[in-house]
Amino acid sequence: MIQQLVNHLTREIIKRGVAKKEEIPVIRYGLQMIVEITLIAFSMLAVAVIMDQTREAVAWMGTVIIIRSLKGGKHAKTFQQCYLITVGTFVTSMLVVDGIPTSQKLQLSCWICFMFILLLYVLELRMGSARIRKLRKIGFMITAGYVLAMLFFLSFQISHTTMLASLIGMIAAQASYCLKERNIIHE
C-alpha cells in the first residue's frame, strides 16, 4: 500500500516536471518516509483520542521526537518492525500512565522514571562521548536540561500524568539511543 502511494506520487511529480529523473530516488525515499511517519503518528493519535489521553500523547511524542531527532537512536530493519515497536511502546506507555490512579503513586512513578532516565544518562556518558557530534552535543545538553527541570518539578512534588508521559517518552528515546550506541561499540 505504501509503495503504491509512493509510486503514484512519484509519477505525478515526473508528469508535472517538478523534479529531474536523477532526483527521483531521493524523492521516492523522502515520500516513503513521510508516508510511514504519518501512518505511525496517526495511529498514535487515534489511540490517544480513544484513550482520552491527547495531552499525554503530545508530551510523549514531543519528547521522543525532539530527543530522537537530535541524538538518533536504534532503527528497525523494516517499516513493519518500526511500526510495531513505536506504536507498541506508545500504547504501553499510555496504559501505564492511565493505570496510575492516585497522586502519591503518580509522584512515585515520576521519581522511578526520573531515576531510570538518570541511569540511562550515565550509561550514555560512558558509551559514546568521544564520538559525539555537534548535533548530538545539543541533544546531550537538552537531555541534561530536561533532567534538571524534572528534578526541580519532582523536588517540589509537582507531578501530572502529562509529566509522567513525557518521562516515559524520555526513557524510550534514551533507551533507543543507548541500544544504538551499544551496537556501534560491539561492531
C-alpha positions in Angstrom: 0.0 0.0 0.0 2.8 2.5 0.9 4.7 1.5 -2.2 1.7 2.1 -4.4 1.1 5.6 -2.9 4.8 6.5 -3.3 4.7 5.2 -6.9 1.6 7.3 -7.7 3.1 10.4 -6.1 6.4 9.9 -8.0 4.6 9.5 -11.3 2.7 12.7 -10.6 6.0 14.5 -9.8 7.6 13.3 -13.1 4.4 14.1 -15.1 4.3 17.7 -13.8 8.0 18.2 -14.3 8.7 19.1 -10.6 11.9 17.0 -10.5 14.5 15.7 -12.7 14.9 11.9 -13.4 18.2 11.7 -11.4 16.4 13.2 -8.3 13.7 10.5 -8.3 15.4 8.0 -5.9 15.9 10.7 -3.3 12.3 12.0 -3.8 10.9 8.4 -3.5 12.8 7.8 -0.3 11.6 11.1 1.2 8.0 10.4 0.2 8.2 6.9 1.7 9.5 8.3 5.0 6.7 10.9 5.0 4.0 8.3 4.4 5.4 5.9 7.0 5.9 8.6 9.7 2.4 9.9 9.0 0.9 6.4 9.4 2.7 6.0 12.8 1.7 9.5 14.0 -2.0 9.0 13.0 -2.1 5.6 14.7 -0.7 7.0 17.9 -3.1 10.0 17.8 -6.0 7.7 17.2 -5.1 5.6 20.3 -4.7 8.8 22.3 -8.1 10.1 21.3 -9.7 6.7 22.1 -8.0 6.6 25.5 -8.7 10.3 26.1 -5.0 11.0 26.6 -4.3 13.6 24.0 -2.2 15.8 26.3 -0.2 12.8 27.5 0.3 11.7 23.9 1.6 15.1 22.8 4.0 15.1 25.7 5.3 11.6 24.9 5.6 12.2 21.2 7.2 15.6 21.6 9.8 14.3 24.0 10.6 11.3 21.8 10.7 13.3 18.5 13.0 16.0 20.0 15.4 13.6 21.5 15.5 11.1 18.6 15.9 14.0 16.1 18.9 15.4 17.9 20.6 12.2 19.2 19.4 9.5 16.9 18.6 6.0 18.1 18.2 2.4 17.1 16.3 1.8 13.8 14.3 -1.2 12.9 15.1 -3.2 9.8 11.6 -2.9 8.3 8.7 -0.5 8.4 6.5 -3.2 10.0 9.0 -3.6 12.8 9.3 0.1 13.3 5.5 0.5 13.4 5.0 -2.3 15.9 7.9 -1.2 18.1 6.9 2.5 18.0 3.2 2.1 18.4 3.6 -0.7 20.8 5.8 1.3 23.1 3.5 4.2 22.8 0.4 2.2 23.7 2.2 0.6 26.6 3.3 4.0 27.8 -0.3 5.3 27.7 -1.6 2.2 29.5 1.0 2.8 32.3 0.0 6.5 32.5 -3.7 5.5 32.6 -3.1 2.9 35.2 -1.6 5.3 37.9 -4.7 6.2 40.0 -3.5 8.4 42.8 -1.3 11.4 43.1 1.0 9.6 45.5 1.5 6.8 43.1 1.9 9.3 40.3 4.7 11.1 42.2 6.4 7.8 43.0 6.1 6.7 39.3 7.6 10.0 38.2 10.5 9.5 40.6 11.1 6.0 39.4 11.1 7.2 35.8 13.4 10.0 36.7 15.9 7.7 38.3 15.8 5.4 35.3 16.5 8.3 33.0 19.5 9.3 35.2 20.8 5.7 34.8 20.4 5.9 31.0 22.1 9.3 31.0 25.1 7.9 32.9 25.2 5.0 30.5 25.2 7.5 27.7 28.1 9.4 29.2 30.1 6.2 29.5 29.3 4.9 26.0 29.9 7.3 23.2 31.1 10.6 24.5 34.3 10.5 22.3 32.2 10.3 19.1 29.6 12.9 19.9 29.0 15.3 17.0 27.7 18.8 17.3 24.0 17.9 16.9 24.4 15.1 19.4 26.0 17.6 21.8 23.0 19.8 21.5 20.8 16.7 22.2 23.0 15.8 25.2 22.6 19.4 26.6 18.8 19.3 26.0 18.7 16.0 27.9 20.7 17.5 30.8 18.3 20.5 30.9 15.3 18.1 30.8 16.8 16.1 33.7 17.3 19.3 35.7 13.8 20.6 35.0 12.3 17.3 36.0 14.4 17.2 39.2 13.1 20.7 40.0 9.4 19.7 39.5 9.8 16.5 41.4 11.6 18.2 44.3 8.5 20.4 44.8 6.2 17.4 44.4 4.8 18.8 41.2 3.6 15.9 39.0 0.9 15.3 36.4 0.0 12.5 34.0 1.4 14.6 31.2 4.8 14.8 33.0 4.8 11.0 33.5 4.0 10.5 29.8 7.0 12.8 29.0 9.3 10.9 31.4 8.3 7.6 29.8 8.9 9.1 26.4 12.3 10.2 27.5 13.1 6.6 28.7 12.0 5.3 25.3 14.2 7.8 23.4 17.2 7.3 25.8 17.0 3.5 25.6 16.9 3.7 21.8 20.0 5.8 21.8 21.8 3.6 24.2 20.9 0.5 22.1 22.2 2.1 19.0 25.5 3.1 20.8 25.9 -0.4 22.2 25.6 -1.8 18.7 28.2 0.6 17.4 30.7 -0.2 20.2 30.3 -4.0 19.7 30.8 -3.9 15.9 
